[in-house]
Amino acid sequence: MERRCSRKSALRGVLGAILLCAVLLAGCGRKEAESVRVGALKGPTSMGVLFLMERARQGQTDYAYEFQMAVGADELLALMVKGELDIALVPANVAAALYQRTGGGIAVVDINTLGVLYLVTGDEGIAEVEDLRGRTICLTGKGTTPEAALKYILEENGLGEDDYTVEYKSEATEVAALLAEDPDVIGLLPQPFATAALLQNEALRIALDVNAEWERTQGEGGSALVTGVTVVRREFLEEHEDAVRDFLEEHGSSVRGILEDLGTGAALAVEAGIVAKEPVALEAIPKCNLVCVTGEEMKKALSAYLEVLYGFDAALIGGSLPGEDFYY
């Protein structure tokens, strides 16, 4: 009798140990105690991480993530400078300027978005860049890269500043409102605003894809039009390189996910407040040129793009080209 009790006690002890191990292993799915703090602009640059955000929310990632959305790049820059973000998805030129501002304190780890700019109008007479001669173009962001990209393309196609007029508006929604009132207006809009304008007014169309026009002016082997990149604080990169590599894998998977499952991606974009309605998101996501370009390919594309901006207006990238350590 005592022997049977002893065996039962031993068996209970073994089962208890197995159960304890199972509980402990279940809690060991995520690496390290601290979370990775990621900031992103509310727009195309953050669409590529929507599937990653959802996976992190459900506890399906190796690392814990804290995501923060911002409407302006300045907010993300301040948080990066103060060390309150580890990773940020920002405009490419802003990343270069931040590198200068922090004395090389950040590194770029991937390109997350290529060209998202489109020339929208209902004017059937606009079919190529030359057709913009003598016309007025409405856009936002005086002194920003959308303006620089437009003027660079016009200049490369033989149009000087006296050959066209630029009319600046405060927000993309203001340009879209003008297009809704008068289809003959010519507006430069990023996604998803360009798609939203088209869905609101059937008389409108995309007259020129600025990304395609940029590549045409560059020719074979030239720079791509880079909209957004992902940067990491150098201190975090040096201390947690495995976490950064894991993020890059997750980011690449997230981009593939949204491009393959537009329905889920559209729902997540609306939930995140990036796009107001799912039909707009469904149409806009494929036109946002979401990517996850890393390594040598990233360096080649981004450095060539920054050189073009530097030659056009050095102030756009902080006054000088970043050093080699800018590229991870």
DRENPA-33135 format. One record per residue (C-alpha): z, y, x; residue in three letters. Coordinates in pm, 1 decimal, decimal comma, always signed. Each point is the difference from the previous one (the first is absolute). Layout:
<nodes>
<node c3="Z" c2="Y" c1="X" resn="ALA"/>
...
</nodes>
This chain:
<nodes>
<node c3="+0,0" c2="+0,0" c1="+0,0" resn="MET"/>
<node c3="+96,1" c2="+242,1" c1="+275,5" resn="GLU"/>
<node c3="-317,4" c2="-90,6" c1="+188,2" resn="ARG"/>
<node c3="-216,9" c2="+78,1" c1="-307,4" resn="ARG"/>
<node c3="+178,3" c2="+334,6" c1="-46,5" resn="CYS"/>
<node c3="-53,0" c2="+77,4" c1="+365,5" resn="SER"/>
<node c3="-371,0" c2="-76,1" c1="-30,3" resn="ARG"/>
<node c3="-27,0" c2="+220,3" c1="-310,7" resn="LYS"/>
<node c3="+173,3" c2="+283,5" c1="+180,5" resn="SER"/>
<node c3="-232,3" c2="-37,4" c1="+296,8" resn="ALA"/>
<node c3="-303,0" c2="-3,1" c1="-229,6" resn="LEU"/>
<node c3="+120,9" c2="+313,8" c1="-176,3" resn="ARG"/>
<node c3="+47,4" c2="+164,2" c1="+338,4" resn="GLY"/>
<node c3="-354,8" c2="-84,3" c1="+108,4" resn="VAL"/>
<node c3="-146,6" c2="+124,7" c1="-329,2" resn="LEU"/>
<node c3="+204,1" c2="+316,7" c1="+26,8" resn="GLY"/>
<node c3="-127,0" c2="+61,2" c1="+351,3" resn="ALA"/>
<node c3="-360,7" c2="-53,4" c1="-113,6" resn="ILE"/>
<node c3="+48,9" c2="+241,5" c1="-289,6" resn="LEU"/>
<node c3="+151,5" c2="+260,7" c1="+230,1" resn="LEU"/>
<node c3="-293,4" c2="-29,4" c1="+240,7" resn="CYS"/>
<node c3="-244,3" c2="+38,7" c1="-287,3" resn="ALA"/>
<node c3="+173,7" c2="+317,9" c1="-113,8" resn="VAL"/>
<node c3="+4,3" c2="+139,6" c1="+350,9" resn="LEU"/>
<node c3="-366,1" c2="-82,6" c1="+58,5" resn="LEU"/>
<node c3="-97,4" c2="+161,9" c1="-329,6" resn="ALA"/>
<node c3="+154,0" c2="+321,8" c1="+126,5" resn="GLY"/>
<node c3="-176,8" c2="-22,2" c1="+334,1" resn="CYS"/>
<node c3="-352,0" c2="+62,1" c1="-130,5" resn="GLY"/>
<node c3="+1,8" c2="+362,7" c1="+121,5" resn="ARG"/>
<node c3="+31,3" c2="+93,8" c1="+363,1" resn="LYS"/>
<node c3="+258,2" c2="+243,6" c1="+132,8" resn="GLU"/>
<node c3="+257,2" c2="+186,3" c1="-206,4" resn="ALA"/>
<node c3="-163,2" c2="+344,3" c1="-2,7" resn="GLU"/>
<node c3="-298,0" c2="+84,5" c1="-216,4" resn="SER"/>
<node c3="-331,1" c2="+153,7" c1="+104,7" resn="VAL"/>
<node c3="-30,2" c2="+350,6" c1="-146,4" resn="ARG"/>
<node c3="-357,9" c2="+83,3" c1="-100,4" resn="VAL"/>
<node c3="-133,3" c2="+331,1" c1="-131,7" resn="GLY"/>
<node c3="-341,6" c2="+50,2" c1="-158,8" resn="ALA"/>
<node c3="-198,9" c2="+276,5" c1="-164,2" resn="LEU"/>
<node c3="-55,6" c2="-42,0" c1="-371,8" resn="LYS"/>
<node c3="-374,7" c2="-62,7" c1="+8,0" resn="GLY"/>
<node c3="-263,5" c2="-227,6" c1="+154,1" resn="PRO"/>
<node c3="+199,6" c2="-42,9" c1="+321,7" resn="THR"/>
<node c3="+280,6" c2="-170,3" c1="-192,3" resn="SER"/>
<node c3="-220,8" c2="-222,0" c1="-217,6" resn="MET"/>
<node c3="-38,7" c2="-248,8" c1="+282,1" resn="GLY"/>
<node c3="+374,1" c2="-71,6" c1="+11,6" resn="VAL"/>
<node c3="+50,8" c2="-47,5" c1="-374,8" resn="LEU"/>
<node c3="-8,4" c2="-379,8" c1="+21,6" resn="PHE"/>
<node c3="+239,7" c2="+12,7" c1="+296,7" resn="LEU"/>
<node c3="+234,4" c2="+222,8" c1="-200,0" resn="MET"/>
<node c3="-3,0" c2="-250,2" c1="-284,6" resn="GLU"/>
<node c3="+61,7" c2="-295,7" c1="+231,6" resn="ARG"/>
<node c3="+289,5" c2="+185,2" c1="+162,3" resn="ALA"/>
<node c3="+146,6" c2="+85,5" c1="-339,9" resn="ARG"/>
<node c3="-1,8" c2="-369,2" c1="-87,8" resn="GLN"/>
<node c3="+160,3" c2="-95,5" c1="+332,2" resn="GLY"/>
<node c3="-309,0" c2="-188,0" c1="+123,0" resn="GLN"/>
<node c3="-34,5" c2="+171,6" c1="+339,7" resn="THR"/>
<node c3="+155,4" c2="-104,0" c1="+330,7" resn="ASP"/>
<node c3="+144,8" c2="+348,4" c1="+46,3" resn="TYR"/>
<node c3="+167,7" c2="+216,3" c1="-259,1" resn="ALA"/>
<node c3="-195,6" c2="+320,6" c1="-72,9" resn="TYR"/>
<node c3="+99,9" c2="+336,5" c1="-141,2" resn="GLU"/>
<node c3="-298,9" c2="+197,1" c1="-129,3" resn="PHE"/>
<node c3="-12,6" c2="+371,2" c1="-65,8" resn="GLN"/>
<node c3="-292,7" c2="+182,8" c1="-161,3" resn="MET"/>
<node c3="-74,4" c2="+365,6" c1="+74,3" resn="ALA"/>
<node c3="-248,9" c2="+247,2" c1="-145,5" resn="VAL"/>
<node c3="-43,9" c2="+190,4" c1="+326,2" resn="GLY"/>
<node c3="-35,7" c2="-97,8" c1="+364,9" resn="ALA"/>
<node c3="+255,7" c2="+261,9" c1="+108,7" resn="ASP"/>
<node c3="+276,2" c2="-193,6" c1="-175,7" resn="GLU"/>
<node c3="-84,7" c2="-318,3" c1="+189,0" resn="LEU"/>
<node c3="-29,3" c2="+183,1" c1="+332,4" resn="LEU"/>
<node c3="+346,5" c2="+149,5" c1="-37,7" resn="ALA"/>
<node c3="+148,8" c2="-343,0" c1="-71,6" resn="LEU"/>
<node c3="-178,1" c2="-152,3" c1="+298,4" resn="MET"/>
<node c3="+120,6" c2="+276,3" c1="+232,5" resn="VAL"/>
<node c3="+358,6" c2="-45,7" c1="-122,7" resn="LYS"/>
<node c3="-24,2" c2="-376,6" c1="+48,0" resn="GLY"/>
<node c3="+48,2" c2="-69,4" c1="-370,5" resn="GLU"/>
<node c3="-326,9" c2="-195,1" c1="-26,5" resn="LEU"/>
<node c3="-122,7" c2="-275,4" c1="+230,3" resn="ASP"/>
<node c3="-359,8" c2="-22,8" c1="-120,8" resn="ILE"/>
<node c3="-217,4" c2="+253,6" c1="-181,2" resn="ALA"/>
<node c3="-348,8" c2="-3,8" c1="-149,3" resn="LEU"/>
<node c3="-146,6" c2="+346,9" c1="+61,9" resn="VAL"/>
<node c3="-333,8" c2="+181,5" c1="+45,7" resn="PRO"/>
<node c3="-162,3" c2="-77,8" c1="+334,7" resn="ALA"/>
<node c3="+6,1" c2="+358,1" c1="+128,3" resn="ASN"/>
<node c3="+364,6" c2="+38,1" c1="-105,7" resn="VAL"/>
<node c3="+87,4" c2="-305,6" c1="+208,9" resn="ALA"/>
<node c3="-158,6" c2="+161,2" c1="+305,7" resn="ALA"/>
<node c3="+188,0" c2="+325,1" c1="-63,6" resn="ALA"/>
<node c3="+327,8" c2="-191,3" c1="-44,9" resn="LEU"/>
<node c3="-59,9" c2="-170,5" c1="+333,7" resn="TYR"/>
<node c3="-21,9" c2="+342,2" c1="+164,9" resn="GLN"/>
<node c3="+299,6" c2="+135,2" c1="-191,1" resn="ARG"/>
<node c3="+224,8" c2="-291,8" c1="+101,1" resn="THR"/>
<node c3="-114,8" c2="-15,6" c1="+360,3" resn="GLY"/>
<node c3="-162,0" c2="-339,6" c1="-49,4" resn="GLY"/>
<node c3="+283,9" c2="-126,2" c1="-216,5" resn="GLY"/>
<node c3="-229,1" c2="-190,5" c1="-237,0" resn="ILE"/>
<node c3="-280,4" c2="-253,3" c1="+32,2" resn="ALA"/>
<node c3="-278,3" c2="-84,2" c1="-243,1" resn="VAL"/>
<node c3="-17,3" c2="-368,8" c1="-89,7" resn="VAL"/>
<node c3="-288,7" c2="-18,2" c1="-246,0" resn="ASP"/>
<node c3="-262,9" c2="+186,5" c1="-197,4" resn="ILE"/>
<node c3="+81,1" c2="-45,0" c1="-368,1" resn="ASN"/>
<node c3="-269,4" c2="+206,1" c1="-175,4" resn="THR"/>
<node c3="-352,9" c2="+110,2" c1="+86,3" resn="LEU"/>
<node c3="-198,7" c2="+265,8" c1="-187,4" resn="GLY"/>
<node c3="+113,0" c2="+85,3" c1="-354,1" resn="VAL"/>
<node c3="-194,3" c2="+323,8" c1="-57,6" resn="LEU"/>
<node c3="-281,7" c2="+37,6" c1="-251,5" resn="TYR"/>
<node c3="-214,0" c2="+291,7" c1="-113,7" resn="LEU"/>
<node c3="+5,4" c2="-2,4" c1="-379,5" resn="VAL"/>
<node c3="-229,5" c2="+195,4" c1="-230,7" resn="THR"/>
<node c3="-221,1" c2="-25,6" c1="-306,1" resn="GLY"/>
<node c3="-275,7" c2="+199,9" c1="+169,8" resn="ASP"/>
<node c3="-296,2" c2="-236,0" c1="+36,2" resn="GLU"/>
<node c3="-143,1" c2="+223,0" c1="+270,9" resn="GLY"/>
<node c3="+262,2" c2="-115,3" c1="+254,2" resn="ILE"/>
<node c3="-121,4" c2="-318,3" c1="+168,6" resn="ALA"/>
<node c3="+38,0" c2="+71,9" c1="+372,1" resn="GLU"/>
<node c3="+185,7" c2="+235,4" c1="+231,7" resn="VAL"/>
<node c3="-289,3" c2="+247,0" c1="+20,5" resn="GLU"/>
<node c3="+27,9" c2="+53,9" c1="-376,4" resn="ASP"/>
<node c3="+334,5" c2="+174,6" c1="+58,5" resn="LEU"/>
<node c3="-174,7" c2="+295,8" c1="+161,9" resn="ARG"/>
<node c3="+80,8" c2="+315,1" c1="-194,9" resn="GLY"/>
<node c3="+253,2" c2="-180,1" c1="-218,2" resn="ARG"/>
<node c3="+375,6" c2="+39,7" c1="-59,1" resn="THR"/>
<node c3="+227,9" c2="-296,8" c1="+71,0" resn="ILE"/>
<node c3="+351,4" c2="-19,4" c1="-143,3" resn="CYS"/>
<node c3="+268,2" c2="-180,1" c1="+197,6" resn="LEU"/>
<node c3="+368,4" c2="+2,1" c1="+89,7" resn="THR"/>
<node c3="+179,7" c2="+24,8" c1="+331,3" resn="GLY"/>
<node c3="-120,9" c2="+295,3" c1="+202,1" resn="LYS"/>
<node c3="+30,6" c2="-85,6" c1="+368,6" resn="GLY"/>
<node c3="+40,5" c2="-373,4" c1="-65,7" resn="THR"/>
<node c3="-210,8" c2="-303,2" c1="+90,4" resn="THR"/>
<node c3="-191,8" c2="-19,3" c1="-333,6" resn="PRO"/>
<node c3="-130,4" c2="+350,6" c1="+66,1" resn="GLU"/>
<node c3="-70,2" c2="-88,4" c1="+361,8" resn="ALA"/>
<node c3="-188,3" c2="-316,4" c1="-98,1" resn="ALA"/>
<node c3="-213,0" c2="+189,9" c1="-250,9" resn="LEU"/>
<node c3="-80,1" c2="+286,4" c1="+236,6" resn="LYS"/>
<node c3="-72,6" c2="-240,2" c1="+285,3" resn="TYR"/>
<node c3="-251,7" c2="-190,2" c1="-213,4" resn="ILE"/>
<node c3="-162,1" c2="+322,7" c1="-121,9" resn="LEU"/>
<node c3="-21,4" c2="+131,9" c1="+356,3" resn="GLU"/>
<node c3="-148,6" c2="-324,8" c1="+132,0" resn="GLU"/>
<node c3="-264,4" c2="+22,5" c1="-273,3" resn="ASN"/>
<node c3="-102,2" c2="+351,0" c1="+97,8" resn="GLY"/>
<node c3="+202,8" c2="+207,6" c1="-247,7" resn="LEU"/>
<node c3="+191,5" c2="+291,0" c1="+149,2" resn="GLY"/>
<node c3="+297,2" c2="+167,4" c1="-167,3" resn="GLU"/>
<node c3="-231,1" c2="+265,6" c1="-145,6" resn="ASP"/>
<node c3="-205,4" c2="-267,2" c1="-178,0" resn="ASP"/>
<node c3="+267,9" c2="-102,9" c1="-249,9" resn="TYR"/>
<node c3="+323,1" c2="+122,5" c1="-158,9" resn="THR"/>
<node c3="+335,1" c2="-177,6" c1="-8,8" resn="VAL"/>
<node c3="+239,4" c2="+73,8" c1="-283,6" resn="GLU"/>
<node c3="+356,5" c2="-119,1" c1="+58,7" resn="TYR"/>
<node c3="+226,2" c2="-131,4" c1="-273,1" resn="LYS"/>
<node c3="+370,3" c2="-80,3" c1="+19,9" resn="SER"/>
<node c3="-18,7" c2="-363,7" c1="-112,5" resn="GLU"/>
<node c3="-254,7" c2="-275,5" c1="-58,5" resn="ALA"/>
<node c3="+89,9" c2="+6,9" c1="-370,8" resn="THR"/>
<node c3="-121,3" c2="+361,3" c1="-12,5" resn="GLU"/>
<node c3="-338,1" c2="-100,6" c1="+142,9" resn="VAL"/>
<node c3="-16,0" c2="-286,9" c1="-250,8" resn="ALA"/>
<node c3="+78,7" c2="+242,8" c1="-283,7" resn="ALA"/>
<node c3="-289,3" c2="+225,0" c1="+104,6" resn="LEU"/>
<node c3="-234,9" c2="-299,0" c1="+1,1" resn="LEU"/>
<node c3="+117,6" c2="-96,3" c1="-348,3" resn="ALA"/>
<node c3="-82,8" c2="+348,1" c1="-129,3" resn="GLU"/>
<node c3="-331,5" c2="+36,8" c1="+181,2" resn="ASP"/>
<node c3="-184,7" c2="-308,0" c1="+132,7" resn="PRO"/>
<node c3="-222,7" c2="+220,8" c1="+215,5" resn="ASP"/>
<node c3="+298,0" c2="+85,3" c1="+222,9" resn="VAL"/>
<node c3="-7,5" c2="-177,3" c1="+335,5" resn="ILE"/>
<node c3="+339,0" c2="-137,7" c1="+97,6" resn="GLY"/>
<node c3="+126,1" c2="-184,4" c1="+306,6" resn="LEU"/>
<node c3="+258,7" c2="-249,0" c1="-121,6" resn="LEU"/>
<node c3="+193,8" c2="-287,1" c1="+156,4" resn="PRO"/>
<node c3="+67,2" c2="-324,5" c1="-179,1" resn="GLN"/>
<node c3="+142,8" c2="-65,5" c1="-253,7" resn="PRO"/>
<node c3="-71,3" c2="+353,9" c1="-129,3" resn="PHE"/>
<node c3="-376,0" c2="-48,6" c1="+36,1" resn="ALA"/>
<node c3="+4,6" c2="-310,1" c1="-219,9" resn="THR"/>
<node c3="+229,9" c2="+166,0" c1="-254,8" resn="ALA"/>
<node c3="-243,5" c2="+291,7" c1="-29,3" resn="ALA"/>
<node c3="-293,6" c2="-236,8" c1="-58,2" resn="LEU"/>
<node c3="+183,6" c2="-194,0" c1="-270,1" resn="LEU"/>
<node c3="+93,8" c2="+322,4" c1="-179,5" resn="GLN"/>
<node c3="-354,1" c2="+137,7" c1="-6,7" resn="ASN"/>
<node c3="-308,8" c2="-221,6" c1="-21,6" resn="GLU"/>
<node c3="-218,3" c2="+290,0" c1="+114,9" resn="ALA"/>
<node c3="+151,7" c2="-18,8" c1="+347,9" resn="LEU"/>
<node c3="-108,9" c2="-222,7" c1="+287,2" resn="ARG"/>
<node c3="+66,2" c2="-55,0" c1="+367,6" resn="ILE"/>
<node c3="-274,4" c2="+197,4" c1="+170,8" resn="ALA"/>
<node c3="+106,8" c2="-69,1" c1="+358,8" resn="LEU"/>
<node c3="+233,2" c2="-251,2" c1="+162,3" resn="ASP"/>
<node c3="+153,0" c2="+207,3" c1="+281,9" resn="VAL"/>
<node c3="+97,4" c2="-315,1" c1="+190,3" resn="ASN"/>
<node c3="-362,0" c2="-118,8" c1="+3,3" resn="ALA"/>
<node c3="-126,5" c2="+346,7" c1="+96,0" resn="GLU"/>
<node c3="+250,4" c2="+15,0" c1="+287,7" resn="TRP"/>
<node c3="-121,3" c2="-334,5" c1="+133,8" resn="GLU"/>
<node c3="-360,0" c2="+114,2" c1="-35,1" resn="ARG"/>
<node c3="+64,2" c2="+309,3" c1="+213,4" resn="THR"/>
<node c3="+185,1" c2="-209,6" c1="+260,4" resn="GLN"/>
<node c3="-271,5" c2="-259,2" c1="+33,7" resn="GLY"/>
<node c3="+44,3" c2="-354,1" c1="+130,6" resn="GLU"/>
<node c3="+311,3" c2="-37,6" c1="+211,7" resn="GLY"/>
<node c3="+145,1" c2="+332,2" c1="-118,2" resn="GLY"/>
<node c3="+339,8" c2="+65,4" c1="-153,2" resn="SER"/>
<node c3="+103,2" c2="-101,1" c1="-348,3" resn="ALA"/>
<node c3="+160,2" c2="+245,4" c1="-240,1" resn="LEU"/>
<node c3="+367,5" c2="-96,9" c1="+21,9" resn="VAL"/>
<node c3="+228,8" c2="+120,6" c1="-277,8" resn="THR"/>
<node c3="+335,8" c2="-171,6" c1="+53,1" resn="GLY"/>
<node c3="+187,2" c2="-180,3" c1="+276,5" resn="VAL"/>
<node c3="+337,7" c2="-167,8" c1="+37,5" resn="THR"/>
<node c3="+241,7" c2="+129,5" c1="+263,2" resn="VAL"/>
<node c3="+327,1" c2="-138,8" c1="+134,7" resn="VAL"/>
<node c3="+284,8" c2="+176,8" c1="+175,8" resn="ARG"/>
<node c3="-23,4" c2="-108,2" c1="+362,6" resn="ARG"/>
<node c3="+373,8" c2="-71,6" c1="+18,6" resn="GLU"/>
<node c3="-27,5" c2="-237,5" c1="-296,4" resn="PHE"/>
<node c3="-311,9" c2="-160,2" c1="+148,2" resn="LEU"/>
<node c3="+174,1" c2="-68,7" c1="+330,6" resn="GLU"/>
<node c3="+312,8" c2="-141,3" c1="-164,4" resn="GLU"/>
<node c3="-164,7" c2="-193,4" c1="-284,9" resn="HIS"/>
<node c3="-353,5" c2="-86,6" c1="+106,0" resn="GLU"/>
<node c3="+13,1" c2="-328,7" c1="-191,3" resn="ASP"/>
<node c3="+73,7" c2="+193,0" c1="-318,9" resn="ALA"/>
<node c3="-300,2" c2="+226,0" c1="+64,2" resn="VAL"/>
<node c3="-227,9" c2="-298,4" c1="+57,7" resn="ARG"/>
<node c3="+132,6" c2="-157,8" c1="-318,3" resn="ASP"/>
<node c3="-73,3" c2="+322,5" c1="-188,6" resn="PHE"/>
<node c3="-357,8" c2="-1,0" c1="+128,4" resn="LEU"/>
<node c3="-51,2" c2="-355,4" c1="-124,7" resn="GLU"/>
<node c3="+152,4" c2="+89,0" c1="-336,6" resn="GLU"/>
<node c3="-209,8" c2="+317,0" c1="-20,6" resn="HIS"/>
<node c3="-322,7" c2="-189,5" c1="+67,1" resn="GLY"/>
<node c3="+90,1" c2="-257,6" c1="-262,5" resn="SER"/>
<node c3="+87,8" c2="+276,9" c1="-247,3" resn="SER"/>
<node c3="-337,4" c2="+171,0" c1="+47,9" resn="VAL"/>
<node c3="-184,8" c2="-326,9" c1="-54,4" resn="ARG"/>
<node c3="+214,1" c2="-65,1" c1="-306,2" resn="GLY"/>
<node c3="-79,3" c2="+325,5" c1="-178,0" resn="ILE"/>
<node c3="-373,0" c2="-25,4" c1="+72,3" resn="LEU"/>
<node c3="-10,1" c2="-357,5" c1="-132,5" resn="GLU"/>
<node c3="+221,1" c2="+62,6" c1="-304,3" resn="ASP"/>
<node c3="-94,6" c2="+340,4" c1="-136,0" resn="LEU"/>
<node c3="+177,2" c2="-58,8" c1="-330,2" resn="GLY"/>
<node c3="+340,8" c2="-47,5" c1="+159,3" resn="THR"/>
<node c3="-73,1" c2="+277,3" c1="+248,1" resn="GLY"/>
<node c3="-87,1" c2="+243,0" c1="-278,9" resn="ALA"/>
<node c3="+322,9" c2="-82,3" c1="-184,7" resn="ALA"/>
<node c3="+204,8" c2="+50,9" c1="+317,6" resn="LEU"/>
<node c3="-177,9" c2="+330,6" c1="+73,3" resn="ALA"/>
<node c3="+92,3" c2="+130,9" c1="-344,7" resn="VAL"/>
<node c3="+357,3" c2="-128,6" c1="+32,7" resn="GLU"/>
<node c3="+33,9" c2="+178,0" c1="+335,9" resn="ALA"/>
<node c3="-128,1" c2="+325,8" c1="-150,3" resn="GLY"/>
<node c3="-306,9" c2="+12,8" c1="+225,3" resn="ILE"/>
<node c3="-249,3" c2="-13,8" c1="-286,4" resn="VAL"/>
<node c3="+63,8" c2="+100,8" c1="-360,6" resn="ALA"/>
<node c3="-199,9" c2="-271,7" c1="-175,7" resn="LYS"/>
<node c3="-106,4" c2="-355,0" c1="+85,8" resn="GLU"/>
<node c3="-373,4" c2="+49,5" c1="-81,2" resn="PRO"/>
<node c3="-9,8" c2="+279,4" c1="+259,1" resn="VAL"/>
<node c3="+176,6" c2="-217,8" c1="+256,5" resn="ALA"/>
<node c3="-235,5" c2="-292,5" c1="-64,5" resn="LEU"/>
<node c3="-301,8" c2="+219,6" c1="+74,5" resn="GLU"/>
<node c3="+156,9" c2="+197,4" c1="+284,9" resn="ALA"/>
<node c3="+159,5" c2="-270,5" c1="+216,5" resn="ILE"/>
<node c3="-332,1" c2="-146,4" c1="+128,5" resn="PRO"/>
<node c3="-112,8" c2="+354,2" c1="+91,5" resn="LYS"/>
<node c3="+314,8" c2="+80,3" c1="+201,0" resn="CYS"/>
<node c3="-117,8" c2="-192,9" c1="+308,2" resn="ASN"/>
<node c3="+336,1" c2="-171,5" c1="+51,1" resn="LEU"/>
<node c3="+22,8" c2="-178,9" c1="+334,6" resn="VAL"/>
<node c3="+245,9" c2="-125,1" c1="+258,6" resn="CYS"/>
<node c3="-174,2" c2="+53,7" c1="+332,4" resn="VAL"/>
<node c3="+206,9" c2="-70,7" c1="+311,9" resn="THR"/>
<node c3="-28,1" c2="-40,2" c1="+375,5" resn="GLY"/>
<node c3="-305,7" c2="+102,4" c1="+198,0" resn="GLU"/>
<node c3="-210,8" c2="+48,6" c1="-312,3" resn="GLU"/>
<node c3="+258,8" c2="+246,2" c1="-131,7" resn="MET"/>
<node c3="+14,0" c2="+189,2" c1="+328,5" resn="LYS"/>
<node c3="-377,7" c2="+29,0" c1="+27,4" resn="LYS"/>
<node c3="-46,0" c2="+127,1" c1="-355,9" resn="ALA"/>
<node c3="+298,2" c2="+235,6" c1="-6,3" resn="LEU"/>
<node c3="-48,8" c2="+151,4" c1="+345,7" resn="SER"/>
<node c3="-366,0" c2="+73,7" c1="-76,3" resn="ALA"/>
<node c3="+95,8" c2="+163,6" c1="-330,2" resn="TYR"/>
<node c3="+269,9" c2="+214,2" c1="+162,6" resn="LEU"/>
<node c3="-246,4" c2="+111,0" c1="+266,8" resn="GLU"/>
<node c3="-233,3" c2="+126,5" c1="-273,6" resn="VAL"/>
<node c3="+287,2" c2="+190,6" c1="-163,9" resn="LEU"/>
<node c3="+110,9" c2="+137,0" c1="+337,5" resn="TYR"/>
<node c3="-348,5" c2="+132,1" c1="+67,3" resn="GLY"/>
<node c3="-17,0" c2="+155,1" c1="-345,6" resn="PHE"/>
<node c3="+351,2" c2="+149,6" c1="-12,4" resn="ASP"/>
<node c3="+266,1" c2="-110,5" c1="+249,9" resn="ALA"/>
<node c3="+278,6" c2="+136,5" c1="-221,5" resn="ALA"/>
<node c3="-68,9" c2="-279,3" c1="-250,2" resn="LEU"/>
<node c3="+147,8" c2="-258,0" c1="+238,9" resn="ILE"/>
<node c3="+278,1" c2="+205,1" c1="+155,9" resn="GLY"/>
<node c3="-201,4" c2="+179,3" c1="+267,3" resn="GLY"/>
<node c3="-92,2" c2="-288,8" c1="+228,9" resn="SER"/>
<node c3="-105,7" c2="-362,0" c1="-4,6" resn="LEU"/>
<node c3="+283,3" c2="-255,3" c1="+7,5" resn="PRO"/>
<node c3="+58,6" c2="-214,8" c1="+308,4" resn="GLY"/>
<node c3="-73,1" c2="-368,4" c1="+41,6" resn="GLU"/>
<node c3="+353,5" c2="-92,0" c1="-107,9" resn="ASP"/>
<node c3="-83,2" c2="+135,9" c1="-345,9" resn="PHE"/>
<node c3="-184,9" c2="-325,7" c1="-74,3" resn="TYR"/>
<node c3="+198,5" c2="-320,9" c1="-43,0" resn="TYR"/>
</nodes>
